[in-house]
Amino acid sequence: MQETLLAVLDKEQFKHDLFPHLLSLNETLDSWAQKAVALNAEGIYTYHGKQWTRGNLELFFKSFWANGSGKYSWHDHNDQINQLEALLME
C-alpha cells in the first residue's frame, strides 16, 4: 500500500513541477504539436519517459482541470502533495 501511495506522490509531484513550464509554452506557442516538439527538444518527457505527442500533451494539460471542481490551483495541489508526503513519512 505504501509503495502505491509513494508512486502516486511521485506522479503528482511530476505534474506539479511541469505545470509552470506548460503555462509558459502556452503563452509562446500556438499548437499542441509545437509544444510537444519543444518539450521533447528540451529533454522533458512524459512521466513514463516517453516523448510527448500533440495528443498526450493536450490530455495531460487538460487533466489539471479534471478534478471535479472545474478549476486548478497550483498552490492547493502543492498543499495536497505536502499533506500526502507528511502522512507517508510518519
Contacts in CASP RR format, 6 or more apart in sequence:
PFRMAT RR
TARGET T0000
AUTHOR 0000-0000-0000
METHOD contacts of the structure
MODEL  1
MQETLLAVLDKEQFKHDLFPHLLSLNETLDSWAQKAVALNAEGIYTYHGK
QWTRGNLELFFKSFWANGSGKYSWHDHNDQINQLEALLME
2 88 0 8 1.000
5 84 0 8 1.000
5 88 0 8 1.000
6 88 0 8 1.000
8 84 0 8 1.000
9 81 0 8 1.000
9 84 0 8 1.000
9 85 0 8 1.000
9 88 0 8 1.000
11 47 0 8 1.000
12 77 0 8 1.000
12 80 0 8 1.000
12 81 0 8 1.000
12 84 0 8 1.000
13 81 0 8 1.000
14 47 0 8 1.000
15 47 0 8 1.000
15 60 0 8 1.000
15 63 0 8 1.000
15 64 0 8 1.000
15 77 0 8 1.000
16 74 0 8 1.000
16 77 0 8 1.000
16 78 0 8 1.000
16 81 0 8 1.000
18 44 0 8 1.000
19 64 0 8 1.000
19 74 0 8 1.000
19 77 0 8 1.000
20 74 0 8 1.000
21 39 0 8 1.000
21 44 0 8 1.000
22 35 0 8 1.000
22 61 0 8 1.000
25 35 0 8 1.000
25 38 0 8 1.000
25 39 0 8 1.000
26 35 0 8 1.000
26 61 0 8 1.000
29 35 0 8 1.000
29 38 0 8 1.000
31 54 0 8 1.000
32 54 0 8 1.000
32 55 0 8 1.000
32 57 0 8 1.000
32 58 0 8 1.000
32 61 0 8 1.000
33 54 0 8 1.000
35 52 0 8 1.000
35 57 0 8 1.000
36 51 0 8 1.000
36 52 0 8 1.000
36 53 0 8 1.000
36 54 0 8 1.000
36 55 0 8 1.000
36 56 0 8 1.000
36 57 0 8 1.000
39 45 0 8 1.000
39 52 0 8 1.000
39 57 0 8 1.000
40 51 0 8 1.000
40 52 0 8 1.000
44 52 0 8 1.000
45 51 0 8 1.000
45 52 0 8 1.000
46 52 0 8 1.000
46 56 0 8 1.000
46 60 0 8 1.000
50 56 0 8 1.000
64 72 0 8 1.000
65 71 0 8 1.000
65 72 0 8 1.000
END
